[in-house]
Amino acid sequence: MLLIYFLLFTIYYLLFTIYFLLFTIYYLLFTIYYLLFTIYYLLYTICYMLCVSALNSSYY
């Protein structure tokens, strides 16, 4: 009986560890994607500002 409980606990612990690892990997990927999106957005904003200022200066 005790052996069965021990096996169940071990399986449960392994599953929990796998889920935790998957969650950590998913969280890291989400963080990387968020950082890349932020960098892309900043670059897009800078380019847009430069283009607008270049167009405005060409009019005068």
C-alpha positions as CSV (number, residue, x, y, z in Angstrom):
1,M,0.0,0.0,0.0
2,L,2.8,2.4,0.9
3,L,4.6,1.5,-2.3
4,I,1.6,2.4,-4.4
5,Y,1.3,5.8,-2.6
6,F,5.0,6.4,-3.2
7,L,4.7,5.6,-6.9
8,L,1.7,7.9,-7.3
9,F,3.5,10.7,-5.5
10,T,6.5,10.2,-7.7
11,I,4.4,10.3,-10.9
12,Y,2.6,13.4,-9.6
13,Y,5.9,15.0,-8.7
14,L,7.3,14.3,-12.2
15,L,4.2,15.7,-13.9
16,F,4.3,18.8,-11.8
17,T,8.0,19.3,-12.6
18,I,7.3,18.8,-16.3
19,Y,4.4,21.3,-16.2
20,F,6.6,23.8,-14.2
21,L,9.4,23.5,-16.8
22,L,6.9,24.0,-19.7
23,F,5.4,27.0,-17.9
24,T,8.9,28.5,-17.4
25,I,9.9,27.9,-21.0
26,Y,6.5,29.5,-22.2
27,Y,7.1,32.4,-19.8
28,L,10.6,33.0,-21.1
29,L,9.4,32.8,-24.8
30,F,6.6,35.3,-24.0
31,T,9.2,37.6,-22.3
32,I,11.5,37.4,-25.4
33,Y,8.6,38.1,-27.8
34,Y,7.5,41.0,-25.6
35,L,11.0,42.5,-25.6
36,L,11.3,42.0,-29.4
37,F,7.9,43.6,-29.9
38,T,9.0,46.6,-27.7
39,I,12.3,47.0,-29.6
40,Y,10.4,46.8,-33.0
41,Y,7.8,49.3,-31.8
42,L,10.6,51.7,-30.6
43,L,12.5,51.4,-33.9
44,Y,9.2,52.0,-35.9
45,T,8.5,55.1,-33.8
46,I,12.0,56.5,-34.3
47,C,11.8,55.8,-38.0
48,Y,8.4,57.4,-38.2
49,M,9.6,60.5,-36.3
50,L,12.6,60.8,-38.6
51,C,10.5,60.4,-41.7
52,V,8.0,63.0,-40.5
53,S,10.8,65.5,-39.6
54,A,12.5,64.9,-42.9
55,L,9.3,65.5,-44.8
56,N,8.5,68.6,-42.7
57,S,12.0,70.0,-43.3
58,S,11.8,69.4,-47.1
59,Y,8.7,71.6,-47.3
60,Y,10.5,74.6,-46.0
